[in-house]
């Protein structure tokens, strides 16, 4: 017999919401505001339907079961998915272009950038377009990570609705994107040679930094707004160790490292340099 799942925030009790808040914070360091109750209902309601559950309490009990640990990742995926698009905050890409040009002039070694919360891939592919246009066959590398395995699957594919091409500069669009035909009509695909330059991996900013070397630029944008002060300090403390001396950490325009890091020095709003 099918149960009717909860459909509005009044059917998610404060105690159950607090358990989702605690779970998400423990795993990701993200502080889920009390105003996000309806978001939890909207995004996880489909999972109740999937399992034919009648309440969020039953779903929480399912998450506690050892044989359903995979569902915890699914819940995290759904609760951490954020909107993103190509060439968001364009001045950051102008900055990146100037830094890549400077490294080319210095004949620097492998130029490395990490997109540390890449969502469905628009950010690292935007970075790749910039680096390829400037550095070409010179050595460069992009790492890209996210806590959502669902978003990483989309990022690997590199296929997006055609409307998302609006923010891509025309020269990059013509050079790096393929218009979908047939069953792919209404979409575009990032060109394979560019996709191959981006290494995606599952990463949790709330755990020890991965052993992936140091970077000329780490991009961590529009993520710290979801962290409390202690978590921000811990995340930045881990990441700044992976910035090369003279390298940069870039955050979102609405974010700041004031009071978070004394090692990184702001050189422009949202752009910080490691001495």
C-alpha positions in Angstrom: 0.0 0.0 0.0 1.4 3.4 -1.0 1.7 6.1 1.6 1.1 9.8 0.8 4.4 11.6 1.4 4.7 14.9 3.3 4.2 17.8 0.9 4.6 21.0 2.9 6.9 22.4 5.6 4.3 22.1 8.3 4.7 18.3 8.0 8.4 18.5 8.8 8.6 18.9 12.5 11.2 21.3 14.1 12.9 18.2 15.7 13.2 16.5 12.3 14.4 19.7 10.7 17.0 20.0 13.4 18.2 16.5 12.6 18.7 17.4 8.9 20.5 20.5 10.0 22.8 18.5 12.2 23.4 15.8 9.6 24.3 18.4 6.9 26.6 20.3 9.2 28.4 17.2 10.4 29.1 16.0 6.9 29.7 19.3 5.0 30.1 22.1 7.5 27.1 23.9 5.9 24.8 25.6 8.3 21.3 25.3 7.1 19.3 28.3 8.2 16.0 28.0 9.9 14.4 29.7 6.9 15.3 26.7 4.7 12.7 24.3 6.1 10.7 24.5 2.9 13.8 23.8 0.9 14.3 20.6 2.8 10.7 19.6 2.1 10.8 20.5 -1.5 14.1 18.7 -2.3 13.7 15.6 -0.1 10.0 15.1 -0.6 10.8 13.2 -3.8 12.8 10.7 -1.8 9.8 10.0 0.4 7.9 9.2 -2.7 10.7 7.0 -4.0 10.7 4.9 -0.8 6.9 5.2 -0.3 7.4 6.7 3.1 4.7 8.7 4.9 6.9 11.0 7.0 10.3 12.7 7.2 10.8 10.8 10.5 10.6 7.5 8.5 13.1 8.9 6.0 15.5 9.9 8.8 15.3 6.4 10.2 16.1 5.0 6.8 19.2 7.3 6.6 20.4 5.7 9.9 20.3 2.2 8.5 23.7 0.8 7.5 22.3 -0.7 4.3 21.1 2.8 3.1 24.3 4.8 3.6 24.2 5.6 -0.1 21.0 7.5 0.5 22.8 9.9 2.8 24.9 11.0 -0.1 21.8 11.4 -2.2 20.3 13.6 0.5 23.5 15.7 0.7 23.4 16.1 -3.1 19.9 17.4 -3.0 20.5 19.8 -0.1 23.7 21.3 -1.4 22.9 21.9 -5.1 23.3 25.6 -5.9 22.7 27.6 -9.0 25.7 28.3 -11.2 26.4 29.4 -14.7 29.2 30.1 -17.2 31.5 33.1 -16.6 29.7 34.1 -13.4 31.3 37.2 -11.9 33.2 38.1 -15.1 36.0 40.2 -13.6 37.4 37.1 -11.9 37.9 35.6 -15.4 39.7 38.8 -16.5 41.9 38.5 -13.5 42.6 34.8 -14.3 43.4 35.7 -17.9 45.9 38.3 -16.8 47.6 35.9 -14.4 47.8 33.2 -17.1 49.4 35.7 -19.5 51.9 36.7 -16.8 52.8 33.1 -16.2 53.3 32.7 -19.9 55.7 35.7 -20.0 57.6 34.1 -17.1 57.8 30.8 -18.9 56.4 29.3 -15.6 56.0 25.7 -14.9 52.6 23.9 -15.1 49.9 26.5 -14.3 47.4 24.9 -11.9 43.9 26.0 -10.9 41.4 24.3 -8.6 37.7 25.0 -8.8 37.0 23.8 -5.2 33.2 23.8 -5.4 32.5 23.2 -9.0 28.8 22.2 -8.9 27.8 21.0 -12.4 31.0 22.2 -14.1 30.3 25.6 -15.6 33.0 27.3 -13.5 35.9 24.9 -14.4 34.9 24.8 -18.0 34.9 28.6 -18.1 38.4 28.6 -16.5 39.5 26.0 -19.1 38.4 28.2 -21.9 40.4 31.1 -20.5 43.5 29.0 -19.9 43.4 27.3 -23.3 43.0 30.6 -25.1 46.0 32.0 -23.3 48.4 29.1 -22.7 47.4 26.7 -25.5 49.8 23.8 -25.6 51.9 25.1 -22.6 51.5 23.0 -19.5 48.3 23.8 -17.5 45.9 21.8 -15.4 42.5 22.3 -13.8 41.2 20.2 -10.9 37.5 20.5 -10.0 35.7 19.1 -7.0 32.3 19.1 -5.4 30.5 17.4 -2.5 27.6 16.4 -4.8 28.2 13.3 -6.8 25.1 14.1 -8.8 26.5 17.4 -9.9 29.9 15.8 -10.7 28.1 13.4 -13.1 26.6 16.3 -14.9 29.9 18.1 -15.0 31.7 15.1 -16.5 29.2 15.1 -19.4 29.7 18.8 -20.2 26.3 19.1 -21.8 24.1 22.1 -20.9 20.8 23.8 -22.0 21.4 26.2 -24.9 20.2 29.1 -22.8 23.3 28.8 -20.6 25.5 29.7 -23.6 24.3 33.3 -23.3 27.0 34.2 -20.8 29.9 32.6 -22.8 31.8 35.2 -24.9 31.2 34.6 -28.6 34.8 33.7 -29.5 34.9 31.0 -26.7 31.4 29.8 -27.7 32.5 29.3 -31.3 35.8 27.7 -30.4 34.9 25.4 -27.5 31.2 24.5 -27.7 29.2 22.2 -30.1 25.6 22.8 -30.9 23.4 19.8 -30.2 21.5 18.1 -33.0 18.9 15.4 -33.1 18.2 14.0 -29.6 20.6 16.7 -28.2 18.8 19.6 -29.8 18.3 22.5 -27.4 21.7 21.8 -25.7 25.4 22.4 -26.3 28.4 20.3 -25.5 31.8 21.5 -24.3 34.3 20.3 -26.8 36.0 17.0 -25.9 39.6 18.3 -25.9 38.6 20.9 -23.3 36.6 18.4 -21.2 39.7 16.2 -21.1 41.7 19.0 -19.5 39.5 19.2 -16.4 40.0 16.5 -13.7 36.8 16.1 -11.6 36.8 14.5 -8.2 34.5 14.1 -5.2 35.7 16.5 -2.5 34.4 17.6 0.9 35.7 21.0 2.1 34.9 20.0 5.7 37.5 17.3 5.8 41.3 17.2 5.5 42.5 18.7 2.2 43.3 16.1 -0.5 46.9 15.5 -1.6 46.6 17.1 -4.9 49.6 19.5 -4.7 49.7 23.3 -4.7 47.9 25.7 -7.1 48.5 29.1 -8.7 44.8 29.9 -8.1 42.2 28.3 -6.0 38.6 29.4 -6.7 36.1 28.9 -3.9 33.1 31.1 -4.8 29.7 31.5 -3.3 30.2 28.7 -0.8 31.4 30.2 2.4 28.1 32.1 2.8 26.8 28.7 4.0 29.5 28.2 6.6 29.6 29.6 10.2 32.7 31.5 11.3 34.5 28.5 12.8 34.0 26.4 9.7 35.1 29.2 7.5 38.4 29.5 9.4 38.9 25.7 9.2 38.2 25.5 5.5 40.4 28.5 4.6 43.1 27.2 6.9 43.3 24.0 4.9 43.0 25.6 1.5 45.6 28.3 2.0 48.2 25.6 2.5 47.5 24.5 -1.1 48.1 27.9 -2.6 51.6 28.4 -4.0 53.6 31.3 -2.6 52.5 34.3 -4.7 49.3 32.5 -5.7 45.7 33.5 -5.2 42.5 32.4 -3.5 39.3 33.8 -5.1 36.0 33.9 -3.3 32.6 35.2 -4.3 31.8 39.0 -4.5 29.5 38.7 -1.5 32.2 37.0 0.6 35.2 38.2 2.5 38.1 36.7 4.5 38.2 39.5 6.9 38.7 38.0 10.3 39.1 34.6 8.7 42.7 34.5 7.5 45.7 36.7 8.4 48.0 34.9 5.9 46.2 35.8 2.7 46.2 39.5 1.8 43.3 41.1 -0.2 44.6 42.7 -3.5 41.1 43.4 -4.8 37.6 42.7 -3.6 37.2 38.9 -3.3 40.8 38.2 -4.5 43.5 37.3 -2.0 47.2 36.7 -2.4 49.5 34.4 -0.5 52.8 36.2 0.1 
